[in-house]
Amino acid sequence: PRERFDWRLHYDPDPSVPDKIYTKIGAFVTDLEFNSFEFKIPPKVAEHLDYFQRFGLIATKEALQDAGLLDSPDLDRERVGVMVANSGGGEFRDWASTRVNFEEIHDWMKQTEVWSKLPDDVRRSLYEQTRKKLNESLLPITEDTMPGSLPNIASGRIANVFNFRGPNFITDAACASALSAMFSARNSLILGQVDVAVSGGLDSLMACHGFVEFCKIGALTPDGSRPFSDGANGFLMGEGGGILILKRLEDAVEANDTIYAVIRGIGGSSDGKGKGITAPNPEGQKLAVRRALEDANVDPGTISFIEAHGTSTAVGDVAEVNALIEIFGGLPKGSVGLTSVKSQIGHLKSAAGAAGTIKAALAIHHKVLPPQINFDKPNRYIDWDSSPFYVITEPAEWKRIRPDIPRRCSVSAFGFGGANFNVVLEEFDPSIYRAWKRSREMAGKAEAPRVSQGSPETPEKKVIVDREGIGDYMKEHGHKEGEVFLFSSDNPVDLLKQAEDTLKDARERISEGGRLRDAFRMPSYEGRYRLAVTAADVEHLSKQIETLKKVGFNEKALIALAAKGIFVGDRERIDHGRVCFMFPGQGSQYINMFRDLKEKYRIVRETFEEADRVMEPLIDVPLSSIVFKDLEMGTDEYERASEMLRQTEYNQPSMLTADTSMYRLLERLGVSPDIVMGHSLGEYGALIAAGIMRFEDALKAVSARGKEMRDLKVDDPGKMASVMAGLEEVEEVLSTIDGYVIPANKNCHVQTVIAGESGAVDEALEKFRERGIDAVRIPVSHAFHSEVVAPAKVPLRNYLSKLEINPPRIPVLSNVTADYYPMEGKPEEIRERVLDLLKEQVAHSVEWMGEIERAYADGCRTFV
């Protein structure tokens, strides 16, 4: 664009012409809207801010907003560090130099023969008019010029505007700068030096001299960026900025943050002695990638996507991919997707790694393999036949390599001077994280997970080594038991008074040897305004109340307050629609589920005690003894206990007890449903909530249901499988199978469970895999929710007919019909219809999607 420089003055298609550029194109940011008042920067100061500093402020604000930290009153700004990348500043410094150097140019002009022949008045006029034009075109040099263009002010400006008082600095590793900044930020988090890191890269070095210099080494393309293509002839120079908010994984989980991706590992290397200071060195690149994999403690075979450096230079692409082949070459052909975001936005130089990381993190978050553009004929000098790589040119669903392996990718950035960095990213899987936490608790270790960990695959020994030197971390930041305090009033001021009274009561009770929870009082819930405050201890409660007093009931601060565990509601202004409770079924169980809740809440404890009284005569042991085990048990013992809990006759009453405990606890806390539903076995939990069955009777019913399943004698018990596809595609495949197989659990638009005859299910699995659809067998004894288990229907109904069945108090959706259980009519008619639905449910498909859609159509907007 002309406002940056006029390419016509500098262009020559001949690369050998001195001081000229052979390209007319660049990826410039145009029409940038920068409102300096947003950042409390005076306009006279703001006009001297180079573009890279503006990029940094805009991107940081958006990132903090997305993280819920922008207006957070409780963010400890002394614990926020800013580590961002910039290389060489921007072009404002060049403009200042031009103003200063004009006198040098004028002096050179005076030394020419032509100048000496000009009349004095012409020379004076030429000087004055040129100087005037230059002064009009370029900003004056003031006290704001230097800070507006210095590279290190990129981080300082962010820290200043947002009042962050942790360390701030920039890193410069040329085109690897952004990943080097993340390398530093990650380490600061691990060492406990900061709690939040603002990191990324900012680049606006788009002055003409940069184009000239890159043209002189043949690095720029004259016609477009085409990474990995046979016609790749250079990169498209670009500018921009990317900011990421980094936290320790455990802190992010505890804060209920949106986690786009987990940094599993980062590796860095130098090329050492190579062909030249600017030439790519495959040995150095391989070293960085290997170090990242080692740091992440993952196998290369678990990486299914690589966001490469991919500059589109003839030498660079070949060197990079052939280096990657040496690391990933043993993997199946076509198993690893390869892209470079530079095909779309150009090469952002020092910000390139930030762009690649953001792209990869969003790909993980959305479970989509992102494409690149401008790839036609594969580069002939890359050994594609020996590689597992394919260039992604169309967006595609990103499927896991195996159900137990989270999506993982590798991101590279390499810079002049032999700087190489690589980062391994992984999707956040709550179940894997919980398993990791459980394994840590079993091992009795106190170390906190580092940002690059978060998987049960990480050996405990490695975690200990990584945390060496900061063993006191968990003493400060470890898990603290929390409480929730509830308040209701027609006057917001009264809510604060209630909270302060509770704090006073809590202090008195603790001084007398009591506990924080003893200060809890059940509110009336009749007031217009409601307040819920979570607190780990009495000092935390005090801090929460002080925060609320400071911020007040400011609507703009509600999101930030909620992120800190302070929730404010106005019943007249907020309509969340109706509330639906959804009860899970078999498969959601785990050893020691609800242990913390049982220890904390009497209602949960009493529910498990009631279940013990009912179930012990039926299973010969207290049900609690199957669910709750010693936290110090070994791995083998844990597996044996888990296997026992998976057995249907124990699993079903255990899950029902957990479902009922949670329902009773929520109801005690004032959270009640308008509609209930349950998945498979979970429907019995919904029936209890609706008053159709008593808990005692439902326990006996599911115990009988489990025993009928266990003892069912059929020639072929059938099989079940989970298919990662929607109902329409599943039915299309099943229609081609000769034997009996049906969609048994219609769970969502991307996952369906099938059940049927063993041979038919096996055949279906093969056909799904041929289509590239993930499908795995579920280890169950019988093909539930299919006609395979139909012989169990009559015995089950006979048993249920002996139990007390009541008309529902609230609507209950049925797995069989995706419609409601009857609520009107004679009690005996309702009873018979309930018994019929439960009889059919055991051998009928679970119409789960239909139930959710029906609840939504009937006004439910909150699903618990």
N, C-alpha and C positions, 0 to 999 in steps of 0.2 A: 504493500500500500504506500501511496505517495507520502503520507504523513510520517512514515518511518524512513524510507529512502526511495528515490526514483531509480528503478532498475535500468531504465533506458540510458542513464548516464554511465552505467558501469558494465553494460552487457556486451559480450562479444562471444559468438559461438565457438571461436577458436580457443581451446584451453591454454594454448601456449602464450597468448597475448598477456603481457605483464599487467598486474593490478586490475584485472577484469574478472567478471563472473560469467560462466557459460550457462547458468540456469536463470530462469525468470520466476521461479516458484518458491514459495515457502509457506509454512503453516502458521500464519500469524493470528493472534487473538484480536479481533476487531470489535468495535462498538462496545468496549468494556465499560460497564456502568460501575463507577466507584463513587459512592456517597461518603465523603470524608466525615460528615457529621455523624454518621452511624458509628464511627470509631473515635469520635470526639477529637478529630484532628482538624485544626484550622485550615481553611482553603489555601492560604498562602504557603503553609507547610506542605499540604497535600500535593500541590502542583509540582513539587520537587521529588515526590516519591516515584522511584523507578517502577516499571511495571511489575517486576518480580516481587517487590514489597507489597504492592496492591494485591497481586495474586494471593500472597500469603495471608493477608488479613481476611480477604473474602472467603478463601477456602477454609481457614481456621474457624471462622464464625459458623459456616455451614456444617463443618464437622462436629463442633461442640454442640450445635443445635440438634443434630442427629443423635448425638450421644446423651442428650438430656442434661448437659453440663453448662450450657451457655449462661443461664440465669440461676444456676443451682446455688442456693444460699449456703449450703453446707460443704461445697467443694473447698477443700483445703488448698488454697492457691500457693501456699509455701511448699507444697509437695507436688507441684506440676512443673515438669521440665519441658523445654523446647529445644529439640534437636532436629534441625532441618538442613537441607542441602542447597548449596548454590555454588556455581563455579564461574568466577569472573565478573560477577555483578550483572549490570545491564548496559543499556546504551546511553543513559543519561550522562554518565561520566565521559563518554566519547563526545557528547555535545558540549559539555563544559570544556573539555580539552580543545575542541575546535575554536571556541571563543578565545581561549588563552593563546593558542598557537597561531592565531591570525597574524599577530605581529611578526612571528617567525616567517610566515608565508610572505607577508608584505616585504620583509627584509630581503628574501630571496628574489622577489620581483624587482626590487630596486637594483639588484646586482646584474640584471639582464640588460643586454644592449638595447632592446626595444624600449624598455622603461626610460633609459637615459635619453632617448630621442623624443620622448613625449614632452609637450609644454608643461610648465609647472602647474598651471591651473587645471590641466587635464589630469595630471597625476594626483593632485590634491582632491579633485572631484571624484576620481575613480576610487581612491582610498576611502573617502568619507561615505560615498554612496554604498560601497561594498560593506563597509563596517556597519552602516545603518541597517542594511538589509540583513546582515548576520545577527545583529542585536535584536531585530524584530522577530527573527525566525527561531532564535534559541533563548532558553530561559536565562535570566541573569544569574550570576553566581552570588549566592547569599550564604548566610549561616546555615541554611537548610539544604544546601547543595550536597555537601559531603555526606551527611547522614542519610540523605535520600537515595544515594547511589552505592554506598559501601556494602559489600556482600554480607558482612557479619550482622548488619542491622536487620537482615531478613528475619533472624530469630529474635533479636532484641526488640524489634517493632512489635512482634506478636506478644512477647512477654510484657511489654509496656502497655499495650492497648488492653489486654485481658488480665493484667495485674497478676501474672504468674511469677513466683519468686523462687522456683527451682532453677537449676542450671540452664543457661541458654547459650547455644553456640551453633555454628554451621560446620558442615563437613564438606570437603571438596575432594572428590575422587573422579573428577571429570564426569564421564557419562555413567559412572557407577555411584555417583554421589548420594542419590536418594537411598539406596540400599545400605550405604555406609552409615548414613544417619540413623536408619532403623536398627542397624547393628549396635550403634552406641546407645540408642534409646532402649532396646531390649535388655542390654547389659545393665543399664541404670535401674531398670525395673527389677531385674533378678537380684541385684545387690541391695535392694531396698532403699536406694537413694532418692527415688521418686515413687509416687503412687499412680500418677498419670503422665504419659509422655505424648507430647504433640510432635509428630514427626512427618517426614515426607521430603518433597523437593520442589524448588521454585526456580524457574529459568525464563529470562527474557533477553538473553544475549543474541539479539537478531540484528545488530548493526552490520552495515555493509562490509566492514573489514573482516568480520567473521565469515561471511559468505566467500569473500576473496580467498581467505586463508584455507578454508575447506576445499575450495575449487582447486587450489594449487596442489593439493595431495589427491585430487581426483575422487573425493569422498561424496560429493553431492550429485544428485540425479537431475538431469535436465528435463525429465518428463514424468516422474512419478515414482512412488515407493512400491516395490514389488518384492518383499522378503521371500526368499527361498525359490523364487522363479528363475527360469533360465535367462530372462531378460533383465535381471536385477543389475542396476548400474549406479547405485549410490543411494544415499538417504535423503529424505526431504526434511530440511531443517525446520524445527518447530519450537514453539514456546508454550508455557503454561505452568500450572502448579497443581500439586496433589498433597493433601494433608490427611494423615491417619491419626486416630486417637487410640493409643495403646495402653492396656492395663494388664496386670497379672490376671491370669485366667480365673483363679479362685475369687479374686476381687470382683471381676466382671460377672461371674455367676451369682455371687452373693448380692450384687446390686441389681440383679435381674436385667442386665444390659442386653441389647441386641448384639450378638456376637457374629460378625460376618465371617470370620475365619480365625483360626488359631495359628500362631507362628510356632511351628514345631521345631524349626532349626534355622540357623543362618551360618553360612560359611564364607570366609574371605581368603583371598590369596594375592600374591604378587607374581608377575611373570618371571621376575629375576632377569637373567641375561637371555635375551632373545634376538630376533632378527633386527628389530628396531624399536625405538621407544614408543612408536605409535602403531606398530604392527600387532595384530591379534596373535596370541600364543595359545594354542590348544592345550598345552600342558598346564598352564596357569588356570585356564578356564575349568579344566577337569578337576583340578585340585579344589577349587571353590565349591563346585557342585558336590564332590565327594564329602567335603567337610560339612556341608549343610546336611547331607543325608546322615552322616555320622552324628552330628549334633542333634538331629531329630530322632536318631535311633530307629530309622525306618528302612525297609528294604526298597531298592529302586523299583522292584516289581509292584509296589503299591502306589506308584505315581502313574496317573492316567492322563495328565495334561501338563504341558510345558509352555509357559509364556516366555519365549526366548528373547534374547537381546535383539536378534533379527534386524540388523540395520539396513539390509538390502544392498550391501556392498558386495562386489564380486568375490572378494577374498574373505570378508567377515562371515557371511552366511555359511560358506563351505567349511571354514575352520570351526565354527561353532557347532554345526550339526554333526560333523564327523567326530568332534570331541564327545558329543552327547552319545553317539553310537557306541563309543568305547565303554560307556557306563551302562547304558540301557539296551545295548545291542542284543542281549540274550532273550529279550522279551518277545512275545508273539507279534508277528507282523500286523500292523494296523491297530495296535493296542494303545498307543500313546498319541494323543492329539497335540499338534504343534501350531502355535500362532505367534504373531508379533503385532502389538497394537500400533506400531509405527506405520503400518500400512494404512491406518485410518486417520491418525492425528499427527503424523510426522514424528521426528526424533526430537524429544524434548530435552535432550542432552542431560544436564545434571538432574532434571526432574523425571527422566525416563523410567527409572526404577519405581517411582511412585505411581506413575500411570500403569505400569505393568502389574504392580501389586494390587492396586485398586480394581483393575479389570479382573484379576484372578480371584480376589476375595468376593467380588460380586458374582462371579461365575459359580463359586462354591455355594454362596448364599442362595442363589436362585436355581442351583442344580442344573445349569445349562452350560454346555460346551460352546464358548463364544467363537464366532468366525473371524477371519481376517479377510481383507479384500485384495484384489489385484494379483491373485495367484492363478496362473494359467498352466504353463508348461513347467514341470519340475526342473530345478537346477541340475544340469547334466553332470556336474562335478561333485554332487552329493551322492553317496552310496545308499540310495533309497532301498535297494533290494536287501541290504544287510541290516536295515534299521526297522524298529517297531513303529516309526513315526508316519503320520499322515497329516497333511496341512488341513485344518478345519476351515471350510469355505461356506458352510451353512450352519446356523444354530441347531443344536441337537440336545436332547435330554441327556444329562450326565448321569449315567448309571454307575453304581458302585461296582468295583471289581468283584467283591464278595460282600454278602450282607453284613459281615462283622468288620469290614475294613472301611473306614470313612473316606470320603473323596479327598484326594491329596493332589497337590500340584507343585511344580517347581518354577520359580521366577528368577531370571538372570539379568544382570546388568554389568557391563564391562566398560572400562574407561581407559583413555590414553594414559600412558605411564605405567601400564601393566597392572591396573587395579581391577580386581574381579570379585564380585559378590553374587551369592545365590541364596535364596530363601525358600524353605519348604513350608507351604501352607496346608492346613487341614480343616475340614468342616468340623464345627462343634456339634457333637452328638451327646445329648444329655445322658443317655443310658451308658455310654462309654465313660463319660466323666463320673457318673455315680459309681460305676464299677471300679474305676481308678481310686476314687475316694474310699470305697469299701476295702479295697486291697491295702490301701495305706493304713486304714484303721486297724485292719487285721494284723498288719506288721508292727503296729504300735509305734509308728514313726511320727515325728512332729514337724517334719520339713514341709514347707508350703510348696505347691506346684509352681514351677517356673512357667513363664509365658510360652515357652517352646515345648512344654510337655502337655499332659492332659489326656493320656491314653493308658489303658491298662497294659498295653504292650511294653511300656517303659519299665525296665527293671528297677526295683526299689533302690538297688545299689547305685545306679546312675543318678537317680534323683538326689541321693545323699551327697554324692560327689559334687553335683552341680550346686548344692546349697551350702557347701562347706564354708565355714567362716561366718555364717549368719544363722547359727542354730537357735538364737533367741527369737527368731522371727515369729514363730507360732505363739510364743508367750505373749507377744504384743498383739498379733493380728489373728490368732486362731479363733475357732468357732466359739461364740458365746451364746448361751441359751437365751432366746428372746421371748418377749411377751408382747401382747397387743392390748391396747387400752381403747375403749370405745366410749364416745360421748354423743349426746343428742340434746338439742335445744332449739327454741324458736329465735334465739338471740345469739349471734356469733360470739359476742363478748362473753356470754355465759359459758360457752364451750371452753374458752381459755381459763375461766375461773374454775370450772370442773377439773380441767387438766392440772392446774396448779394445786388444787385441793388433793388430787390423787398423788401428786409428787410429794406433798407434805406427809400424807398418810404413809406412802411407801418408805420415806426416810424414817418415820417413827417405827414402823413395823420391822425394818431391817435392824435398827438400833436395838430392838428387843429380841433379836435373834430370828426374826421371820424372813420371808422371801418376798421378792418383788411381786410375784403373782398374787400374794395375799392382799394387795391393794386393789385388785381388779373388782369392779362393780358392774353388774349388768345394767345397761342404760334402758330407758323406756322405749326408744326408737320412735316416739311420737312427734318429736320436734322436726321443724323444717330443715335444720342444719345438722349434719352429722360429721363427726371427726373420729378418725382412727389413727392412733400413734403406736408405732412399733418401737421397742427399746430393748437393748441387751442387758442393761443394768440400770440402777437408779441414776447414775451420772449421765448415762446416755439419754434417759428419759428427760432429765433436766435440760440437756443440750437440745433435744428435740423441741421441747416447749419454748425455749429461748429463741430457737430458729423461727417457730411459728409466730411468736410475739414480734419478732423483728420484721418478718415479711408481711404478716397479717393475712387476711383472707383475700389476697390479691389474685385475681383470676389468671393473670399472666404467669404467676409463679406456681400454679397448681401442678404442672408437669414436673417441675424441678422438685417440689415438695414430695410428690409421689415417689420420685426416684430415691428419696431419702427415707421412705417409709412413713410419710405423713400424708394422710388422705382426707380431703375435705369434700363434702357433697352438699348440694342444695337440691332438695327434693322437688322444688317447684321449677327449677331451671334445667335440671338434667334428667332426661328420660332415656334410660338404657333399654327400654322395651321389657318384655317378659324374661324371666330367668328359667333356664332349663338345666336340670341336673342330669348328667350322663354317667351311668355306673359301668365301670369296666368289668370284664369277665376273665375267664381262664387265660393265663399267659402273662398277666400283669404282676404276678406274685414275685416276691423275692424274700430271702431270709432276713428276718428282723425288720420287715416292713411295719411301719407305725410304732416302732419301738420308742422313739422320742415322744411321739404324741401320747402314747400310753403312760409314759412316766410323768408327763406334764399335766394331762387332762384326766380328771376323774371319770368323765363320761366315756372316754375311750377305754380306760382301764375296766370300768364296769361292764362295758359291752363284751370285751374279751373274757371276763370272768363269767358272764352269762353264757357265752358260747362254750366255755369249758364245762359248765354244769350240764348243758344239753348234750354235748358231743362225747364226753368221756364214756358214758354207757354204750355209745354206738361204735367208737373206734378204739376203746380200751386205754386211751391216754388223753390227758388234757390237750385240747387243740393248741393252746398257747405253747406247749412244749415242742410242737412241730414248727411253729412260726418263729419263735424267739430262741436264739442260740447265743452261746458265749462269743463275744466279740473277738476274743483271742484265739479262736479255733484256727487250726491249720487249713491249708488249701484242700487237702483230701477230705477232711471232715466237713468242710463247707460244701464241697461237691456232693457228698453223700446226703447231707441235709437238704440241699436244693433238689436233688433227685426225689427224695421222699415227699417234699412239698409239691412237686410236680404231679404226683399220683392223684388221679381224679378224686378219689374218695376223701383225700385230705385237702386238695387244692380248692375244691368248690366251697366247702364250709369256711375255709380260711379267707378266700376272697370275699365271700358274702359278709363275713364279720368285719373285714376291713372296710367294705362299702358302707355297711351300716354304721360303723364307728365314725366315719367321715361325715355321713349325713347327719347323725345326731350331734356331732360337734358343731358343724356349720349352723344347724338349727338353733343350738344353744347360743351361738354367737349372733343370732338374728338374721341369718341368711337362709331364706326359704325359697323353694322352687315354685314356679307356676305350672310347670310341666316336667315330667320325669321320663327317662327312657334308660334302657340298659342293653349292653351288647352281649348277646347269648346268655351265659350264666348271670351277667349283670342285670338282666331283666328282673330277677328275683329281688335284687336290691331295690329296684324301682318300685316293685310291688309292695315292699315293706314301707318305703317312703310314702306311698299313696294310701297306706292303711288296708290294702287288700289282704295281706298276710301279716301275721305276727312274726317277729324275729325268730322265736323259738320254733314255730311251725315251718318257716322258710328254711331254717337250718336242717331240720329233719327232711324237708323236701329235697334240698340239693344233695344231702347225703344219700338219700334214696336214688336220686337221679344219677349221682356218681357211681353208686354200686350197680345200678342197672347197666350203665355204660361199661363198667369194668367186667361184669359177668356176662355180657352179651355174647352169645355163641352163634356165629355165622360162618359160613364156608370161607367167605372173603371179607375180612374186617375193613377193607378199603384203605384209601390213603387221602391225605389232604396236602395242598401245596399253596404257597403264597406266590402270587403273580403280580409283577410290577406293571400293571396295565389296567385300563378302565374296563368297565363292563362290556361295552360294545365290541371292543377288540377281543376280549376274552371269549365272548359268545361266538364270535366269528370263527375262532380257532376250534372251540369245542364242537361246533357244528360239523367239523370234518372228522371227528373221532367216532369210531364204530361203537365202542362200549358206553356204559353209563358214567357220565361225569357232568357236574353242574357247578355254576357259581354258588358257593355256599355262604360266603360272607361278602356282601356287596358294600365294601368299606368306604371307598372314595373313588375319585375319578382317575387315580393312578395306582390303585392297589385293590386286588380282588383275591379272595381265597376260593380255591376250587376243591371239590370233594367228589368221590365216587369210587368205582371199582378200581382195584390196584392197577391192572393193566391199562385201563383207560387213562388214569392219571399219569402213569409213566409215559404213555404215548403223547399226552398233552404237553408234558414237560419238555419232551424233545422238540415238539413243534414250536413252542414258545421260544426255546433257545435258538432254533433255526432262524427265527425272526429277530433275534438279538434282544429278546425281552427277558429280563431277569425273572427266574422262577425257581423256587427252592421248595423241597418237601418239608412239611411240618411234622416233627416227631410226635405223633399222637397214636393212641391205641386203635381208634376207629375213625371212619369217615363221618364225623359229626355233621349235623345239619344237612343230611342227605338221606335218601331212602335206604341206604345201607344199614342205618340204625333204626329203621322204622319198627322192627320187632320190639323195641323198648317203649314204644308209645303207650300201648294198652296197660302194661304193668305200672308205668309211671302214673297214668291217670287214675288207676285204681288206688294207688297210694295217696295221691293228692286229694282224692274224694273224701278221705277220712279227716282232712284238715279243715280248720275254720277259714272260710273264704268270705270276705266282706266287700260291699260296693266301694269303689275308689273315692277317696276324699278329694284328690286332685287328678287331672288327666294323666294317663299313662299310655305311651305309644308302644305298640306291639311289634316285635321282630317279624312276625308272620305276615301282617297286613300293612305295616307302615301307617296304620290308623290307630285310633284310640280303643282301649278296652272299654266295654260298655259302662256307662255311668247312670243311665236311666232305665227304668223297668223294675219288675219284681225282683227282690233279692235272689230268689231261687234261679230265675232266668239269667241274672248276671253271673251267679255262681257257676252255672253250667257252661256259659260262654267263656269264662275265665279258664275253667278246667280244659275246655276244648282247645283254646289257644295255647296253653302250656303243654298239652299233649302234642300238638302239631309242631311246636317250637323246636323240639329236640331233633326233628328230622326235616325241618324246613329251612330254606335259605334265610339268612339274617338280612332283612331289607334296611340296612343301616343308613344308606344315603337317602332313601325315601323318608325315613323317620326324621332325619335332620332337616330335610327340605320341608317336611310338613310342619315341624316346630317353628322353622323360620317363617313360613307362610302364615302361621298363627301368632306371629308377633314376638317370638323369642329373638333377642339380640345378645344376650349374655348366656354362654354355654359353659357350665362348670363341670 
